[in-house]
Amino acid sequence: MGDLTSAVEYTHHAADAAGQTQSNRVRTQLAQLYPYTVGRSATRTVGEARARIREVLSS
């Protein structure tokens, strides 16, 4: 809670893992995370994590 740097890092790790598997469960969990990355106060690093999630979900 509140550790944005670690949250973004873990999001990138999750996106990497999702990209290496065909698991719908992993993609579903990423999709559940996505709304938390949207907002006016989102930083550039959060925006990058959001883009990674979108990339994985669209593939």
mmCIF file of the C-alpha atoms, coordinates in Angstrom:
data_MODEL
# 
_entry.id   MODEL 
# 
loop_
_atom_site.group_PDB 
_atom_site.id 
_atom_site.type_symbol 
_atom_site.label_atom_id 
_atom_site.label_alt_id 
_atom_site.label_comp_id 
_atom_site.label_asym_id 
_atom_site.label_entity_id 
_atom_site.label_seq_id 
_atom_site.pdbx_PDB_ins_code 
_atom_site.Cartn_x 
_atom_site.Cartn_y 
_atom_site.Cartn_z 
_atom_site.occupancy 
_atom_site.B_iso_or_equiv 
_atom_site.pdbx_formal_charge 
_atom_site.auth_seq_id 
_atom_site.auth_comp_id 
_atom_site.auth_asym_id 
_atom_site.auth_atom_id 
_atom_site.pdbx_PDB_model_num 
ATOM 1  C CA . MET A 1 1  ? 0.000  0.000   0.000   1.00 0.00 ? 1  MET A CA 1 
ATOM 2  C CA . GLY A 1 2  ? 1.530  3.228   -1.165  1.00 0.00 ? 2  GLY A CA 1 
ATOM 3  C CA . ASP A 1 3  ? 4.751  1.761   -2.574  1.00 0.00 ? 3  ASP A CA 1 
ATOM 4  C CA . LEU A 1 4  ? 4.261  2.813   -6.167  1.00 0.00 ? 4  LEU A CA 1 
ATOM 5  C CA . THR A 1 5  ? 7.744  1.831   -7.308  1.00 0.00 ? 5  THR A CA 1 
ATOM 6  C CA . SER A 1 6  ? 7.358  -1.766  -6.151  1.00 0.00 ? 6  SER A CA 1 
ATOM 7  C CA . ALA A 1 7  ? 3.814  -1.956  -7.516  1.00 0.00 ? 7  ALA A CA 1 
ATOM 8  C CA . VAL A 1 8  ? 4.993  -0.924  -10.981 1.00 0.00 ? 8  VAL A CA 1 
ATOM 9  C CA . GLU A 1 9  ? 7.902  -3.371  -10.808 1.00 0.00 ? 9  GLU A CA 1 
ATOM 10 C CA . TYR A 1 10 ? 5.603  -6.262  -9.864  1.00 0.00 ? 10 TYR A CA 1 
ATOM 11 C CA . THR A 1 11 ? 3.193  -5.261  -12.617 1.00 0.00 ? 11 THR A CA 1 
ATOM 12 C CA . HIS A 1 12 ? 5.986  -5.535  -15.177 1.00 0.00 ? 12 HIS A CA 1 
ATOM 13 C CA . HIS A 1 13 ? 6.926  -8.960  -13.784 1.00 0.00 ? 13 HIS A CA 1 
ATOM 14 C CA . ALA A 1 14 ? 3.296  -10.070 -14.028 1.00 0.00 ? 14 ALA A CA 1 
ATOM 15 C CA . ALA A 1 15 ? 3.064  -8.826  -17.619 1.00 0.00 ? 15 ALA A CA 1 
ATOM 16 C CA . ASP A 1 16 ? 6.237  -10.733 -18.481 1.00 0.00 ? 16 ASP A CA 1 
ATOM 17 C CA . ALA A 1 17 ? 4.838  -13.915 -16.935 1.00 0.00 ? 17 ALA A CA 1 
ATOM 18 C CA . ALA A 1 18 ? 1.509  -13.477 -18.716 1.00 0.00 ? 18 ALA A CA 1 
ATOM 19 C CA . GLY A 1 19 ? 3.318  -13.050 -22.013 1.00 0.00 ? 19 GLY A CA 1 
ATOM 20 C CA . GLN A 1 20 ? 5.060  -16.385 -21.533 1.00 0.00 ? 20 GLN A CA 1 
ATOM 21 C CA . THR A 1 21 ? 1.937  -18.397 -20.755 1.00 0.00 ? 21 THR A CA 1 
ATOM 22 C CA . GLN A 1 22 ? -1.393 -19.073 -22.415 1.00 0.00 ? 22 GLN A CA 1 
ATOM 23 C CA . SER A 1 23 ? -3.215 -19.001 -19.079 1.00 0.00 ? 23 SER A CA 1 
ATOM 24 C CA . ASN A 1 24 ? -6.504 -17.120 -19.208 1.00 0.00 ? 24 ASN A CA 1 
ATOM 25 C CA . ARG A 1 25 ? -6.417 -16.896 -15.426 1.00 0.00 ? 25 ARG A CA 1 
ATOM 26 C CA . VAL A 1 26 ? -3.268 -14.772 -15.518 1.00 0.00 ? 26 VAL A CA 1 
ATOM 27 C CA . ARG A 1 27 ? -4.783 -12.495 -18.157 1.00 0.00 ? 27 ARG A CA 1 
ATOM 28 C CA . THR A 1 28 ? -7.976 -12.181 -16.107 1.00 0.00 ? 28 THR A CA 1 
ATOM 29 C CA . GLN A 1 29 ? -5.963 -11.118 -13.083 1.00 0.00 ? 29 GLN A CA 1 
ATOM 30 C CA . LEU A 1 30 ? -4.082 -8.535  -15.148 1.00 0.00 ? 30 LEU A CA 1 
ATOM 31 C CA . ALA A 1 31 ? -7.388 -7.224  -16.450 1.00 0.00 ? 31 ALA A CA 1 
ATOM 32 C CA . GLN A 1 32 ? -8.552 -6.811  -12.849 1.00 0.00 ? 32 GLN A CA 1 
ATOM 33 C CA . LEU A 1 33 ? -5.402 -4.817  -12.083 1.00 0.00 ? 33 LEU A CA 1 
ATOM 34 C CA . TYR A 1 34 ? -5.788 -2.509  -15.086 1.00 0.00 ? 34 TYR A CA 1 
ATOM 35 C CA . PRO A 1 35 ? -8.409 -0.124  -13.604 1.00 0.00 ? 35 PRO A CA 1 
ATOM 36 C CA . TYR A 1 36 ? -6.059 0.669   -10.737 1.00 0.00 ? 36 TYR A CA 1 
ATOM 37 C CA . THR A 1 37 ? -3.548 2.077   -13.229 1.00 0.00 ? 37 THR A CA 1 
ATOM 38 C CA . VAL A 1 38 ? -6.018 4.570   -14.726 1.00 0.00 ? 38 VAL A CA 1 
ATOM 39 C CA . GLY A 1 39 ? -6.432 8.050   -13.355 1.00 0.00 ? 39 GLY A CA 1 
ATOM 40 C CA . ARG A 1 40 ? -5.407 11.641  -13.598 1.00 0.00 ? 40 ARG A CA 1 
ATOM 41 C CA . SER A 1 41 ? -2.782 11.242  -10.901 1.00 0.00 ? 41 SER A CA 1 
ATOM 42 C CA . ALA A 1 42 ? -1.069 8.317   -12.635 1.00 0.00 ? 42 ALA A CA 1 
ATOM 43 C CA . THR A 1 43 ? 2.639  8.876   -13.094 1.00 0.00 ? 43 THR A CA 1 
ATOM 44 C CA . ARG A 1 44 ? 4.641  8.109   -16.212 1.00 0.00 ? 44 ARG A CA 1 
ATOM 45 C CA . THR A 1 45 ? 5.822  4.798   -14.747 1.00 0.00 ? 45 THR A CA 1 
ATOM 46 C CA . VAL A 1 46 ? 2.236  3.779   -13.971 1.00 0.00 ? 46 VAL A CA 1 
ATOM 47 C CA . GLY A 1 47 ? 1.306  4.728   -17.531 1.00 0.00 ? 47 GLY A CA 1 
ATOM 48 C CA . GLU A 1 48 ? 4.068  2.475   -18.820 1.00 0.00 ? 48 GLU A CA 1 
ATOM 49 C CA . ALA A 1 49 ? 2.788  -0.392  -16.669 1.00 0.00 ? 49 ALA A CA 1 
ATOM 50 C CA . ARG A 1 50 ? -0.738 0.238   -17.982 1.00 0.00 ? 50 ARG A CA 1 
ATOM 51 C CA . ALA A 1 51 ? 0.585  0.086   -21.552 1.00 0.00 ? 51 ALA A CA 1 
ATOM 52 C CA . ARG A 1 52 ? 2.295  -3.251  -20.793 1.00 0.00 ? 52 ARG A CA 1 
ATOM 53 C CA . ILE A 1 53 ? -0.964 -4.660  -19.436 1.00 0.00 ? 53 ILE A CA 1 
ATOM 54 C CA . ARG A 1 54 ? -2.838 -3.487  -22.536 1.00 0.00 ? 54 ARG A CA 1 
ATOM 55 C CA . GLU A 1 55 ? -0.172 -5.050  -24.746 1.00 0.00 ? 55 GLU A CA 1 
ATOM 56 C CA . VAL A 1 56 ? -0.466 -8.429  -23.036 1.00 0.00 ? 56 VAL A CA 1 
ATOM 57 C CA . LEU A 1 57 ? -4.261 -8.378  -23.008 1.00 0.00 ? 57 LEU A CA 1 
ATOM 58 C CA . SER A 1 58 ? -4.452 -7.545  -26.695 1.00 0.00 ? 58 SER A CA 1 
ATOM 59 C CA . SER A 1 59 ? -2.138 -10.382 -27.750 1.00 0.00 ? 59 SER A CA 1 
# 
